[in-house]
Amino acid sequence: MRWSLPVVQSLTAGYADTSGFLALKGLFTSHVTGNFVTLGASLVFGTTGALTKTLALPVFCVVVFLSRLLAFRLEAAKRPVFRSLLRVQVVLLFVAAALAVWLGPIGDPDGGAALALGLTLVSAMALQNAAHRTYLSHTPPSTIMTGTTTQVMLDLAELVHGLRAEVAASTIARLRRMSVSVLVFAGGCGLAAFFFAQFGKWCFCALPLFGLVSLTMRDEVPDAGPD
């Protein structure tokens, strides 16, 4: 498997989603719309964590909005946009790891510690989503696997049904890229669960390391030249 930037981002997203979910009592940091489900359960059954889940979506939206404004400013200043956004994400991942180690383990999912860690992780994943959507839209999504999994199944059905050789070649190439994205995301989820079970709050230290690896990826980055 070729470890390109989109692949590393899928690993990061799966790891962030699962580690946040386990440590923060059901908070999705990457696939934030999933928080509607857990928020509804919290409100109806009186479980904790409703405040962080309620704030996750507006914080996600604000970060995406601000990241786009920052991108416009960077473009006007002729600065490398994607790589600059990636650096900000790495900083947020370092902050999240520091908060997890300093404040963890998180007992109250409605407390200040949970808010600080959860919303920092949400911000980091919002930045990844925005940058990927804008500058890597030709690659499979790194965070939301529902549409990717649907396309994988559609491609498999078409291949089984039979396609012209030239169409089959492009379909197989897309199927391979999307399958890798899903498998790596799932691998990140499993790795996070294992590390959380073994190391508790220290599992978050892996996230900035993934971010640093992503900064070394020079392929498929629109502005990855010298800056």
QUICOR-V598966 format. One record per residue. N is the residue number from 0. PHI is phi in degrees with one decimal (999 if undefined). BURIAL is # if it has 9 or more other C-alpha atoms within 8 Angstrom, else .. D_LAST is the distance of its C-alpha to the last C-alpha in Angstrom with 1 decimal. Layout:
N PHI BURIAL D_LAST
N PHI BURIAL D_LAST
//
This chain:
0 999 . 29.0
1 -87.9 . 25.4
2 -86.9 . 23.1
3 -88.6 # 20.4
4 -58.1 # 18.3
5 -58.3 # 21.2
6 -67.4 # 23.7
7 -63.2 # 22.1
8 -67.6 # 21.9
9 -64.0 # 25.6
10 -61.4 # 26.4
11 -61.7 # 24.7
12 -65.0 # 26.6
13 -62.4 # 29.9
14 -67.5 # 29.6
15 -64.2 # 28.7
16 -61.8 # 31.5
17 -74.2 # 34.1
18 -63.6 # 33.4
19 -66.2 # 33.4
20 -61.3 # 36.5
21 -74.3 # 38.4
22 -78.5 # 37.4
23 -114.0 # 37.7
24 57.8 # 41.0
25 99.9 # 39.8
26 -87.6 # 36.6
27 -88.5 # 34.3
28 -94.4 # 30.7
29 -105.7 # 29.1
30 -92.6 # 31.9
31 -67.3 # 33.0
32 -65.5 . 35.8
33 -62.7 . 37.6
34 -68.6 # 38.2
35 -60.3 # 40.7
36 -67.0 . 42.9
37 -69.3 # 42.7
38 -65.6 # 43.0
39 -58.9 . 46.2
40 -64.5 # 47.6
41 -63.7 # 46.8
42 -70.7 # 48.6
43 -75.8 . 51.6
44 -97.6 . 52.2
45 75.8 . 51.2
46 -76.5 . 48.6
47 -91.1 # 45.8
48 97.8 # 42.2
49 -65.8 # 42.7
50 -64.8 . 40.7
51 -62.8 # 37.4
52 -66.8 # 38.0
53 -66.3 # 38.8
54 -81.1 # 35.6
55 -58.3 # 33.3
56 -67.6 # 33.3
57 -61.4 . 32.8
58 -64.5 # 30.0
59 -57.2 # 28.4
60 -63.6 # 28.8
61 -63.9 . 27.5
62 -65.2 # 24.3
63 -60.8 # 23.8
64 -60.0 . 24.6
65 -67.6 . 22.3
66 -64.8 # 19.3
67 -70.5 # 19.9
68 -63.6 . 20.2
69 -62.6 . 16.9
70 -60.7 # 15.3
71 -61.5 . 17.0
72 -65.3 . 15.8
73 -65.3 # 12.1
74 -61.8 # 12.9
75 -63.1 . 14.8
76 -87.1 . 12.2
77 57.8 . 9.9
78 -103.2 # 7.4
79 -67.6 # 6.7
80 -73.8 # 10.3
81 -59.0 # 11.5
82 -65.4 # 9.2
83 -66.2 # 9.8
84 -64.4 # 13.4
85 -63.6 # 13.6
86 -64.9 # 12.7
87 -62.5 . 15.4
88 -61.1 # 17.7
89 -62.1 # 17.4
90 -59.6 # 18.3
91 -62.5 # 21.2
92 -67.9 # 22.3
93 -64.8 # 22.4
94 -61.9 # 24.4
95 -61.3 # 26.7
96 -62.8 # 27.4
97 -63.8 # 28.2
98 -64.0 # 30.5
99 -62.9 # 32.2
100 -70.1 # 33.0
101 -72.3 . 34.0
102 -99.5 . 36.1
103 -80.6 # 37.2
104 -70.6 # 39.3
105 -79.6 # 39.5
106 -91.9 . 43.1
107 -101.0 # 43.3
108 -69.6 # 41.0
109 -103.6 # 41.7
110 -81.7 . 40.9
111 -62.6 . 38.1
112 -63.1 # 36.5
113 -64.5 # 36.5
114 -61.7 # 35.0
115 -62.6 # 32.2
116 -68.8 # 31.3
117 -61.9 # 32.0
118 -75.6 # 30.2
119 -67.5 # 27.0
120 -65.4 # 27.1
121 -59.8 # 27.9
122 -63.7 # 24.9
123 -63.6 # 22.5
124 -73.3 # 24.2
125 -62.9 # 24.2
126 -64.2 # 20.4
127 -63.5 # 20.3
128 -59.8 # 23.0
129 -64.8 # 21.4
130 -65.6 # 18.0
131 -65.2 # 20.0
132 -62.0 # 22.4
133 -85.6 . 20.0
134 -113.3 # 17.4
135 -126.6 # 19.4
136 -65.2 # 22.8
137 -80.0 . 23.7
138 -110.9 . 24.0
139 -60.6 # 26.8
140 -55.8 # 26.5
141 -96.1 # 25.4
142 -123.1 # 27.8
143 -101.3 . 30.9
144 -97.3 # 32.9
145 -63.4 . 36.0
146 -65.0 . 34.9
147 -64.7 # 33.3
148 -64.0 # 36.6
149 -60.5 . 38.6
150 -65.6 # 36.8
151 -58.9 # 37.2
152 -67.4 . 41.0
153 -63.7 . 41.2
154 -64.7 # 39.6
155 -62.1 # 42.0
156 -62.9 . 44.9
157 -65.8 # 44.0
158 -66.8 # 43.7
159 -65.2 . 47.0
160 -66.0 . 48.6
161 115.4 . 47.3
162 -133.2 . 44.8
163 -62.7 . 44.4
164 -55.9 . 42.5
165 -69.5 . 39.5
166 -73.5 . 39.3
167 -61.7 # 39.9
168 -61.9 . 36.9
169 -69.5 . 34.4
170 -65.7 # 36.2
171 -63.6 # 36.1
172 -62.2 . 32.4
173 -65.8 . 31.8
174 -59.5 # 34.4
175 -65.2 . 32.6
176 -62.9 # 29.2
177 -71.3 # 31.0
178 -64.2 # 33.3
179 -62.0 # 30.5
180 -60.3 # 28.9
181 -64.7 # 32.3
182 -65.1 . 33.2
183 -69.9 # 30.0
184 -58.7 # 30.3
185 -62.3 # 33.9
186 -63.1 # 33.0
187 -62.9 # 30.7
188 -62.1 # 33.7
189 -65.2 # 36.1
190 -63.5 # 33.8
191 -63.2 # 33.4
192 -62.4 # 37.2
193 -64.5 . 38.0
194 -65.1 # 35.7
195 -65.4 # 37.0
196 -65.5 . 40.5
197 -86.3 . 39.9
198 -121.8 . 37.7
199 60.2 # 38.0
200 -60.8 # 35.4
201 -69.2 # 33.4
202 -62.0 # 32.4
203 -68.7 # 29.6
204 -66.6 # 27.7
205 -71.1 . 26.8
206 -61.3 # 24.7
207 -64.5 # 21.7
208 -65.8 . 21.9
209 -61.4 # 21.6
210 -62.6 # 18.5
211 -65.2 # 16.9
212 -61.7 # 18.0
213 -62.4 # 16.4
214 -70.5 # 12.9
215 -85.3 . 13.7
216 -79.2 # 14.6
217 -96.6 # 12.5
218 -87.9 . 15.4
219 60.4 . 16.3
220 -109.6 # 13.0
221 -57.5 . 12.5
222 -124.0 . 8.8
223 -83.5 # 8.1
224 -72.7 . 6.3
225 -59.1 . 3.8
226 -140.2 . 0.0
//
